[in-house]
């Protein structure tokens, strides 16, 4: 059985004892029924990992003793995605979970001319990212941005490699054959695709048009496929 993993954003390097948050304490003591002396791992979501043992079994403020700490390097490649919001929040949540497990670095939820209505629940989505990070035993929490227009992201993108996946019958590069970069951003449109104006704006700002395969994918599926291909390029940087 793997050692339970908990997210504690306020834990600091060099700590000896640490009081778990109420949420972590309740899950640790009440749900998992861990007892004094049991081992657990903690992360602050910024690369720090701590191994600790339980000193007290308080369900609201359990105390742990730090046994060791380490710094986990960030992924060599920064993988960012700008993806259109979906009317069906369950599908959007599924996508957030999966791309976190794969290793996304930053998520830009997008509104576009063809976007559907969406109630953006930042706190809930953040909790989904945290749960996926812990489930996949990672120590870097993806950055979730507030929604913005696709035009704004296109015009303000600072990434070295800028990609746009769309469904127009234009010349496009298969994503798996695109040379990787240390800092990439890919744009994924809504179910109705990006508008012609949005695609043209992206091309004017040096976005490379790419395809994700032979079939037309749902937005959430396209997001997962895109991050998978960027995380596992056919060619390497070395």
Secondary structure by P-SEA (a helix, b strand, c coil): cccbbbbbcccccccccccccaaaaaaacccccccccccbbbbccccbbbbbbbccccccbbbbbbcbbbbbbccccbbbbbbbbbccaaaaaaaaaaaaaacccbbbbbcccccccccccaaaaaaaaaaaaaaacccbbbbbbccccaaaaaacccccbbbbbbccccccccccccccccbbbbbbbccccccaaaaaaaaaabbbbbbcccccccaaaaaaaaaaaaaccccccc
